[in-house]
Amino acid sequence: MNEKTIIEDYKQQEKTEILKRSSEQLIEAVNSLLSKMTLAEKVGQMYQAAHFGAELVGPSVDNIDTVDLIKQGRVGSILSMSDKTMLYKLQKLAVEESRLRIPLLYAYDVVHGYKTIFPISLGLACTWDETIVKKTSEVAATEAARSGIHMTFAPMLDVVKDPRWGRVMESFGEDHYLGSVYAKAYVEGFQKDSLTSRNAVAACAKHFIGYGLSEAGREYNTVDLSEMKLRQEYLPPFKAAIDAGVASVMSAFNVVGGIPATGNKYLLRNLLKDELSYKGMVISDYDSSGEMIHHKTARDLKEVAEKSLIAGLDMEMVTKSYVKHLEIIVDESPYLMPYVDDSVRRILTLKYNLGLFDDPYKGLTDHSEDYTLTEEHRKIAYEAAVKSIVLLENDGVLPLSQTQTVGLIGPFVQSNEVNGAWSALGNHQDTVTLAEGFKEDTFVCCQGCSVLGDDLISESDLAVAMADVDVIVLAIGEDENMSGEGASRAFLDLPGRQNELIEMVSKLNKPCVTVVFSGRPLDLRLLKEHSNALVQGWFLGSESGYALADVLKGVVAPSGRLSMSMPYCVGQVPVYYNQLPTGRPVPKNNSTHRFSSRYIDIPNEPLYAFGHGLTYTIFEYSHFTTTATRLTTNENVLVRLKVTNSGEVTATETVQLYIEASYHSVSRPVKELKMFKQVRLKPGEHEIVEFDVGYETLCHIDEKLISSASAGCYMIHIGKSSSDIVFTKEIVLEVT
Ligand code: BGC
């Protein structure tokens, strides 16, 4: 068959009905299939092959002929392939030529959009709005599923505190509570009501666990994670994803307690599968099982296979330790057979749940163009982008007025390279630039310099170009490839000659609004000094330019709140709001006390704290009350306040509730975000915001590794950010 006839062939394929099976029917179908499988076929299901033409890297990857393996029924899944003709061809091989006709599972990294690109996750996390976050993953799922993809490797649920690590862009930031809220939203959005839906993809919670703690922010570096921290901070987002029914979990590259996560029986089998009753599939990260050889905890690939199986790893990504050695291992140690069966059951259950046994060509027979980059999807991308923008500073220069002539300066003014890393099939041509966002206005443009290069406009040329402008919008930042996987940085400054451009712009003596494009918090001191307003623009995806221009012009007021602290400088990282108290706090009346926990050259506080974000109106908090000042383990205290928009524009406020415990068996953070609420108010409007504080709200892992709250005093803080606390009230917990 040539390429053309194949395309015709799949377009003419009749869609077969996808059945919704009861759990009994599902178990029966899976068991019946399992009973017909040879050990080689079972092991085959546990292998995810790399996409064709992939450049294979890693200690244990090589090219086995995947086509032959598929025909033998010895491939379960394929990674990162999106070409529909190929997807169709290989599926046809699997379901027509392999003995048991088990369909392949196609997996792809759909992290923040498939064709329509949404803001990077760290930006989306600044919305503090799980509804819009869920909408973005719903759209991403529809676009991917209608293109033949069955599973996405997202959401990434690593809690992150070190902006040097390039993958902070993929995460929901430094707080596990916020991360847990998004974990649920993302999984529900991807998986819709049921995986049988033609618009759903299976989600994958990754990377289990602790990858966000890579030492010194260096990619793939080692991790040291205590059991207390694991349970208090790193596990909750995964728990939220599991509670939301996440279909798969990916093991991490790093070690936990000295044992690589992928071969870690305590993590995968005892904690995840047994304690958390997780019923889905566990997949390795890219050759993370093989990397046990580099970690020096496995001598060879055979030991990798044995350790991974015992640990509870169901499917290997790219590595072939299972394919090559598992049959021999199980022959030698038949007691391991139930482990293989358990893994294969999980994989087959996922395939049945997705409807692949009913319609293996699910998504491939659709006219994908009808489902991707639609006007409706772009609207959601616009809303998500607007809500992700964080206004860090504003002396009143924003919003811009319509009568002003705007000077757009900087390498990001006319750049559409603002999708960010992990942009799946997003095309730069489909992304709106900042200049396009200003197309209805009076403006002049000047690139000034490139992001990375050595070029720089002269002072005189810049002055001439900007002679007639009233206000400058300076669009600068990191290249979009400077964050993401394998993009750790030691410095958090602007690359190329952008700092010089900033200095030149400031000499123009015109009001300056700076927009920062980046996949991580950068050191913004210089920008703060030279800007009248400072806007964190992340990488906002397809609708970037429209969203930014509308926020700058005041068409819509900004509402984003930081999901990660912005450090004062790189020497301060990791800096995050929920740090533990020190035994040597800085005395209030002696801020330079030598033997206190501080730097002698910089402040302890970040430049912008977690939760910070400004807008164009004034929100007043008043009438703060609590229904009681004491509570027991089964009583609740209602915390109430009035929020009034006393400014002149409609805007959204995010009211944040933090608690501070005075005592516990383990040291607890100085503040812990426990709840937040958003209100959207017109000028003059008010709303009563309520928080229900109960025993659970006060809990934290204790020395016995159980979640509990000690009797005693708790401060309830109501704030506009983690550092801008408006009201505080002490309540007392009585534990009988
Ligand atoms: C990344 C994963 C990703 C996988 C497949 C790995 O290198 O760590 O997050 O899902 O590749 O693309």
Residues whose N, C-alpha, C, O or C-beta is under 5 A from the ligand:
A	BS01	BGC	D109 F153 D285 Y286
